[in-house]
Amino acid sequence: MFRVFLSLCFLGVLALTSCQKKVPSKACFTFSKSIAKVGDSIYVLNCSETYKKAIWYSPIAFSPSGLMIDSTHRHQIIVPTIAGQFPIILRIGEYDFYSTSTGAFSEVAQVLTVNP
């Protein structure tokens, strides 16, 4: 009788833990201003939820060569050095994704306009 009780408890715990739904990550960010001048500080605010890793991409924002930032920081500061329209991209997900699509992730892009 005790074995039957333990078996039922085990099956109950297994059923409760296996039915939990994982909330998918959804990338979200905003700018302190979407139209700026060369040399302005622009704050990029990450409003995403349920993620473990964030990677920011931009052709100009983070370095002269346009490299990505694999970041543990939720927010970033951009100081553009040239004028133009530039996409800012945020990709979020689990720890097992990188700059290529090796894992589940969510991505969002917005355009930053920089005037001289």
Residue pairs with C-beta under 8 A, 6 or more apart in sequence:
23 49
23 50
24 50
24 104
24 106
25 48
25 49
25 50
25 51
25 92
25 93
25 94
25 104
25 105
25 106
26 48
26 49
26 50
26 106
27 48
27 51
27 90
27 91
27 92
27 105
27 106
27 107
27 108
28 46
28 47
28 48
28 49
28 90
28 108
29 44
29 45
29 46
29 47
29 48
29 88
29 90
29 108
29 110
30 44
30 45
30 47
31 42
31 43
31 44
31 45
31 88
31 110
31 112
32 42
32 43
32 44
32 45
33 40
33 42
34 110
34 111
34 112
34 113
35 113
35 115
36 42
36 80
36 112
36 113
36 114
36 115
37 114
37 115
37 116
38 80
38 81
38 82
38 83
38 114
38 115
38 116
39 79
39 80
39 81
40 79
40 80
40 114
41 77
41 78
41 79
42 77
42 78
42 79
42 80
42 112
43 75
43 76
43 77
43 78
44 56
44 61
44 75
44 76
44 77
44 78
44 88
44 90
45 75
46 54
46 74
46 75
46 76
46 90
46 92
48 54
48 90
48 92
48 106
51 92
51 93
51 94
51 106
52 93
52 94
52 95
53 70
53 72
53 92
53 93
53 94
53 95
53 97
54 71
54 72
54 73
54 74
54 90
54 91
54 92
55 68
55 69
55 70
55 71
55 90
55 91
55 92
55 98
55 99
56 62
56 68
56 69
56 71
56 76
56 88
56 89
56 90
57 68
57 87
57 88
57 89
57 90
57 91
58 66
58 68
58 78
58 86
58 87
58 88
58 89
58 112
59 66
59 86
59 87
60 66
60 80
60 81
60 82
60 84
60 86
60 114
61 76
61 78
61 80
61 86
61 88
61 112
62 68
62 69
62 76
62 78
64 81
68 99
69 76
70 98
70 99
78 88
78 112
80 86
80 112
80 114
82 114
83 114
83 115
83 116
84 113
84 114
85 111
85 112
85 113
85 114
86 111
86 112
86 114
87 109
87 110
87 111
87 112
88 109
88 110
88 111
88 112
89 107
89 108
89 109
90 107
90 108
90 109
91 97
91 105
91 106
91 107
92 105
92 106
92 107
93 103
93 104
93 105
93 106
94 103
94 104
94 105
96 102
96 103
97 103
97 104
97 105
